[in-house]
């Protein structure tokens, strides 16, 4: 089962994203950027979904630290703020999306299994 790390400081949204994913993925939760970096190193998830504005450490800083640790990390930023993919270096998704859109983003960004 693929692992998805979700970093979101607003608990109702974190709970919603986890609910949407838990049937098909192992979900790892983080409440701020510092926890996201720690959980990335601990669990080596297949994908990180990360909010940008969070307490303790913002998502953009966490993205930089995760990428420093693992340059091949797959990361998608979710935000209500006008960040661009060029600024963050990852796909940016604006908050306010519906479940199917979110699941499409997750599936599109997961690594493809190699057949041997």
Secondary structure as UniProt FT lines:
FT   STRAND          3..7
FT   HELIX           11..21
FT   TURN            22..24
FT   STRAND          26..30
FT   HELIX           33..43
FT   STRAND          47..51
FT   HELIX           59..69
FT   TURN            71..72
FT   STRAND          75..79
FT   HELIX           85..88
FT   STRAND          91..94
FT   HELIX           99..109
//
